[in-house]
């Protein structure tokens, strides 16, 4: 029997600031005229130390700087965080270190400084390759700036990825196929392709509620998804996760830790984590969302974290299936036992599971439970039925 891959032990660093707020974004991101960079660097190091004290003897398998727009951080802050992470946990040579960047916040010298600081993978928020849709999505860069940033990433970093959003208002399947073809001229190993969703609390949610923002019909959205799979499969970048495509070996190792339900630490305002701690089992961690509150509490007490919450066995199962069934590799059933103390059959009604298998939504591959391609396209409905 194949041994399931080690999910890893990851560090996520949240930088909450952006130059502007995109109308579709519900992430914990904020616009500020001025940021006290030395205080922020110090706070990130203090919270890192706080979590390192709780997890001695572990070795990181990835680091991810997300946001917000972490490419607005000084490269010196990134370097300081990576140096401290190496001192506290160990950061072996070749460990994946990803930084998210927007095309408007990068230029050659800054990218070189991030590379010198230890970043070896960048993820670029491109979102569209035509001017009208970039403007509609509230992006501050042009298509030419996007392609320039991709070229810089390709020249300076061992690995890079970029994001596109589809199912945009008035988008046709033919136009999306053309855009994917152009994207593949610039992608090497990894692409993230997200379907536009309307999230509460966003400007798009308000416009959608007024009828001023209309997404493609559900049938067209399905056709856009199908076209995405077809084009990327033919290009040798199959979907290893619902929205992520990669050549074999080029998957995001950091995100795989989430999807494989490994332990990860989240530092910075609004960051979440999952940790297995001695005597406590699996706990959920989260920090204060408001940047200023997080900053003051972290500088005063060493962390902006809220009290940890134990994750009950049933909740661990739910989280593991919700994350793991997003992956084409599926969920290793022996990890269900290791995580919850009981086999899947003790948790899930066999008739419900067999029905989803019979209808082609799920499949068993030896000691693996996986969603089929059709199941991943309808994953929310599959999970609702499975978890009942």
C-alpha positions in Angstrom: 0.0 0.0 0.0 1.3 3.4 -0.9 2.3 5.6 2.1 0.3 8.8 2.0 2.4 11.9 1.6 3.5 13.8 4.7 1.2 16.9 4.9 4.1 19.0 6.3 4.4 21.8 8.8 3.8 25.3 7.4 4.1 28.9 8.4 1.7 31.5 7.0 2.5 35.2 7.5 -0.3 37.7 6.9 0.4 41.2 5.6 -2.9 43.0 5.8 -2.2 46.1 3.7 -3.1 46.8 0.1 -2.8 49.9 -2.1 -6.6 49.6 -2.8 -9.4 47.2 -2.0 -10.6 45.1 -4.9 -14.4 45.0 -5.2 -14.6 41.2 -5.2 -12.2 40.6 -2.2 -13.4 39.5 1.2 -9.9 38.9 2.6 -8.6 40.7 5.7 -7.0 43.5 3.7 -6.9 47.2 4.5 -5.7 50.5 2.9 -3.5 52.7 5.1 -1.7 55.9 4.1 1.2 55.1 6.3 2.6 51.9 7.9 5.1 51.9 10.7 7.3 49.3 9.1 9.8 48.7 12.0 7.0 48.2 14.5 5.3 45.7 12.2 8.5 43.8 11.6 9.0 43.6 15.4 5.5 42.4 16.0 5.7 39.6 13.4 8.9 38.4 15.0 7.3 38.4 18.4 4.3 36.4 17.3 6.5 34.0 15.5 8.5 33.5 18.7 5.2 32.9 20.6 4.2 30.0 18.4 7.7 28.7 18.2 7.7 28.3 21.9 4.7 26.1 21.6 6.1 23.9 18.8 9.7 23.0 19.7 11.5 20.4 17.7 9.5 20.8 14.5 10.9 21.7 11.1 9.1 23.9 8.6 8.3 22.5 5.2 7.0 25.8 3.7 6.5 29.5 4.4 3.9 31.6 2.7 3.6 35.4 2.8 0.0 36.3 1.9 -2.4 39.2 2.3 -3.2 41.8 1.5 -0.3 42.6 -0.7 2.9 41.2 0.9 5.0 42.6 -1.9 4.4 46.0 -0.3 6.5 44.7 2.7 10.1 45.8 2.9 12.3 42.9 1.7 14.2 43.4 5.0 11.1 42.4 6.9 10.7 39.2 4.8 14.4 38.5 5.4 14.1 39.0 9.2 11.0 36.7 9.4 12.8 33.9 7.5 16.0 34.3 9.5 14.0 34.0 12.8 12.0 31.0 11.4 15.2 29.2 10.6 16.6 29.9 14.1 13.4 28.7 15.8 12.3 25.7 13.7 14.8 25.1 11.0 14.3 26.1 7.3 16.2 23.5 5.3 17.8 24.5 2.0 15.2 24.3 -0.8 12.2 24.8 1.5 9.4 26.4 -0.5 9.1 30.1 0.4 6.2 31.9 -1.5 5.4 35.6 -1.6 2.2 36.9 -3.2 2.7 40.0 -5.3 0.6 42.4 -7.4 2.1 43.6 -10.7 1.8 47.3 -9.5 3.9 46.6 -6.4 6.9 45.0 -8.1 9.9 46.1 -10.1 13.2 44.4 -10.9 15.1 45.8 -7.9 12.5 44.8 -5.4 12.0 41.4 -6.8 15.8 40.9 -6.6 15.7 42.0 -3.0 12.9 39.5 -2.2 14.9 36.7 -3.9 18.0 37.7 -1.9 15.9 37.6 1.3 15.1 33.9 0.7 11.9 33.9 -1.4 12.1 31.2 -4.0 8.5 31.3 -5.4 6.2 34.1 -6.2 2.4 34.1 -6.8 1.2 37.0 -8.9 -2.4 38.3 -8.7 -3.0 38.9 -12.4 -6.7 38.1 -12.6 -7.3 39.0 -16.2 -5.3 39.7 -19.4 -7.6 42.3 -21.0 -8.0 45.9 -20.0 -11.8 46.1 -19.7 -12.0 43.2 -17.3 -9.0 44.4 -15.2 -10.8 47.7 -14.8 -14.1 46.0 -13.9 -12.3 43.9 -11.3 -10.8 47.0 -9.7 -7.2 46.1 -10.6 -4.7 48.9 -10.8 -2.4 47.3 -13.3 -2.6 47.0 -17.1 -2.3 43.8 -19.1 1.2 44.9 -20.3 2.2 45.5 -16.6 1.0 42.0 -15.8 3.0 40.4 -18.5 6.1 42.4 -17.5 5.7 41.2 -13.9 5.4 37.6 -15.1 8.6 38.0 -17.2 10.4 39.4 -14.1 9.2 36.5 -12.0 10.3 34.0 -14.6 13.8 35.5 -14.8 14.4 35.9 -11.1 12.7 33.1 -9.2 13.1 29.3 -9.5 9.3 28.9 -9.4 6.3 31.2 -10.0 2.6 31.1 -10.5 -0.1 33.5 -11.4 -3.9 33.8 -10.8 -6.8 34.4 -13.2 -10.5 34.8 -12.4 -13.2 33.5 -14.8 -17.0 33.6 -15.0 -16.6 37.3 -15.1 -19.7 39.4 -16.3 -20.4 38.9 -20.0 -17.5 36.5 -20.4 -17.9 33.9 -23.2 -16.4 30.5 -23.4 -14.6 31.5 -26.7 -13.0 34.6 -25.0 -11.9 32.5 -22.0 -10.3 29.9 -24.2 -8.4 32.6 -26.0 -7.3 34.1 -22.6 -6.2 30.7 -21.3 -4.1 30.2 -24.5 -2.4 33.5 -24.0 -1.8 32.7 -20.3 -0.2 29.4 -21.2 2.4 31.3 -23.3 3.7 32.7 -20.0 3.0 29.9 -17.5 5.7 27.3 -16.8 4.6 25.1 -13.9 1.6 26.4 -12.1 -1.6 28.3 -12.7 -4.5 29.2 -10.3 -7.8 29.7 -12.0 -10.7 30.8 -9.7 -14.3 31.1 -10.6 -15.7 34.5 -9.6 -18.0 34.2 -6.6 -20.0 37.0 -4.8 -18.9 37.3 -1.2 -20.8 39.1 1.5 -19.3 42.4 2.6 -17.8 43.2 -0.8 -18.6 45.9 -3.3 -19.5 43.3 -5.8 -22.1 41.9 -3.3 -23.8 45.2 -3.1 -23.8 45.6 -6.9 -25.1 42.1 -7.4 -27.9 42.6 -5.0 -29.0 45.7 -6.9 -28.9 43.9 -10.2 -26.0 46.1 -11.4 -23.6 43.1 -11.6 -24.7 40.1 -13.5 -22.6 36.9 -13.7 -22.9 34.4 -16.5 -25.7 31.9 -16.4 -25.1 28.7 -14.4 -24.9 26.7 -17.6 -22.2 29.0 -19.0 -20.3 28.9 -15.8 -20.2 25.1 -16.1 -19.0 25.4 -19.7 -16.3 27.8 -18.6 -15.1 25.3 -15.9 -15.1 22.5 -18.4 -13.1 24.5 -20.9 -10.6 25.3 -18.2 -10.1 21.6 -17.5 -9.8 20.7 -21.1 -7.3 23.4 -22.1 -5.1 22.9 -19.1 -5.1 19.1 -19.4 -4.0 19.4 -23.0 -1.2 21.8 -21.9 0.1 19.3 -19.3 -1.1 21.2 -16.3 -3.9 19.1 -14.9 -6.0 20.2 -11.9 -4.4 18.8 -8.8 -7.0 20.8 -6.8 -10.3 22.3 -7.7 -8.8 25.7 -8.7 -5.1 24.9 -9.1 -3.3 23.4 -12.0 0.3 22.3 -12.2 2.8 20.1 -14.0 3.7 17.1 -11.9 6.1 18.2 -9.1 5.2 21.9 -9.4 2.3 21.9 -7.0 2.2 24.5 -4.2 3.7 22.6 -1.3 2.4 25.1 1.2 -1.2 24.9 0.0 -0.9 21.1 0.0 -0.3 21.2 3.7 -3.7 22.9 4.1 -5.5 20.4 1.8 -3.8 17.4 3.4 -4.8 18.7 6.8 -1.4 19.2 8.1 -0.4 21.5 10.9 0.3 25.1 10.1 1.0 28.3 12.1 -0.7 31.6 11.1 0.9 34.9 12.3 -0.2 38.4 11.5 -3.7 40.0 11.8 -6.6 37.7 11.1 -4.4 34.7 10.4 -5.7 31.2 11.2 -3.9 28.0 12.1 -4.3 24.4 13.0 -1.8 22.9 15.5 -1.4 19.5 17.2 -0.1 20.4 20.7 1.0 18.0 23.4 -1.8 17.3 25.8 -4.3 19.3 23.8 -4.7 17.5 20.5 -5.6 19.6 17.5 -6.5 23.2 18.2 -7.7 26.0 16.0 -5.8 29.3 16.3 -6.7 32.7 15.1 -5.5 36.2 15.7 -7.3 39.6 16.0 -8.4 40.8 12.5 -8.0 44.5 13.1 -4.4 45.5 12.2 -4.0 48.1 14.8 -5.5 46.0 17.6 -3.3 43.0 16.6 -0.2 45.3 16.4 -0.7 46.8 19.9 -1.5 43.4 21.6 1.4 41.7 20.0 3.9 44.3 20.9 2.5 44.4 24.5 2.0 40.6 25.1 4.0 38.8 22.4 1.0 37.7 20.4 -2.4 38.9 19.0 -3.8 35.4 19.1 -7.2 34.7 20.6 -7.7 31.8 23.0 -7.1 28.5 21.2 -10.2 26.3 20.4 -10.0 22.5 20.6 -11.1 20.8 17.4 -13.4 17.9 18.2 -12.9 14.6 16.4 -16.1 15.0 14.3 -15.0 18.5 13.3 -11.5 17.2 12.3 -13.2 14.7 10.1 -15.3 17.4 8.5 -12.4 19.6 7.9 -10.2 16.8 6.5 -12.9 15.8 4.0 -13.7 19.4 3.0 -10.1 20.1 2.3 -8.8 16.7 1.1 -11.6 16.0 -1.4 -10.6 19.2 -3.2 -7.5 17.3 -4.3 -7.3 14.9 -7.2 -5.2 12.6 -4.9 -8.1 12.4 -2.4 -8.0 11.5 1.3 -5.9 8.7 2.7 -8.3 6.6 4.9 -5.6 5.7 7.4 -5.1 9.4 8.1 -8.8 9.6 9.0 -8.1 7.0 11.7 -4.9 8.8 12.8 -6.7 12.2 13.0 -10.0 11.1 14.6 -9.3 7.8 16.3 -12.0 6.0 14.3 -12.4 4.7 10.7 -14.5 6.5 8.1 -17.2 3.9 8.4 -17.8 4.9 12.0 -18.5 8.5 10.9 -20.2 8.3 7.5 -23.4 6.3 6.7 -22.2 3.6 4.2 -25.4 3.9 2.2 -24.7 7.6 1.7 -21.1 7.0 0.7 -22.1 4.2 -1.7 -24.7 6.3 -3.3 -22.2 9.0 -4.1 -19.9 6.4 -5.5 -22.7 4.8 -7.6 -23.6 8.2 -9.0 -19.9 8.9 -10.1 -19.2 11.7 -7.6 -16.8 9.8 -5.3 -14.5 6.8 -5.9 -12.4 4.5 -3.7 -8.8 3.8 -4.9 -7.5 1.2 -2.5 -7.1 3.0 0.8 -8.0 6.4 -0.8 -11.3 8.2 -1.0 -11.4 10.7 -3.8 -13.8 12.9 -5.6 -14.1 12.2 -9.3 -13.7 15.0 -11.8 -17.5 15.4 -11.8 -17.5 15.3 -8.0 -14.9 18.1 -7.7 -17.0 20.3 -10.1 -20.0 19.8 -7.7 -18.0 19.5 -4.5 -20.2 21.6 -2.3 -23.2 19.5 -3.1 -21.2 16.3 -2.7 -19.9 17.4 0.7 -23.4 18.4 1.8 -24.7 15.0 1.0 -21.7 13.1 2.4 -21.6 14.9 5.7 -25.4 15.2 5.9 
